């Protein structure tokens, strides 16, 4: 599993960081990013929900 945030598409809604805070965070400008070392999802079962919660489909999951 590999989690990515498309920074060109992200609008900073923060739904991923709210849904799975152990995997996602927001930078100083409010845009989402994957926490360092969590690109594999860290075993968090909420990663899939975070992908679904993104309003602009900026968060993707490759399996």
N, C-alpha and C positions, 0 to 999 in steps of 0.2 A: 504494500500500500504506500502511495506517495501523495501527500497533500500539497497543493499549491494555491497561491493567491495571485491572480492576474492583476498586477498593480495598475495596468492601463485601464482595466475595466472597473476596478473597485471604486465605489463612491463614498466609502467611509460610513456605511450604515452601522457597522459594528455587530451585526447579528451573529457572525461567527465567533467573535470574542465573547459575546454574552452567552452563547450556547455551549461552547467548548473552551473555556478560558485556560485550560491546561495545554492547549495546542496553539491557540491564536491570541494575538494581542493587536493593539493599534499603535501606530507610530505617532510622533509628535504632531503630525498634520491630520491625524484621525483615520488614516488609511490602515487597513488590516494587513497583517503579515503573520507568517507562521513563526512560532518561537524557535530559536536556534535549538537544534537537536530533536525537534518534534516533527520533522518532515515525514516521518513514518506514521504519524497519528498518535504515537505514544500509547497505543492500545486503548485510547479513549473511545468508548462506544457512542459518544455524542458527536463525533466527527461527521458521520453521515448526516445527522440532523443539521449540523452547521452548514454543510454543503447545500442542503435543501432550503435552509433559511436565507441564504444570500439572495437579495432581491434582484441582483444583476448577473447572477451566475459567475461571479468572479472567483469563487472557490471551487476547485476541482479535486477529484479523487481518482487517482489511477491505481488500478489493482493488478 
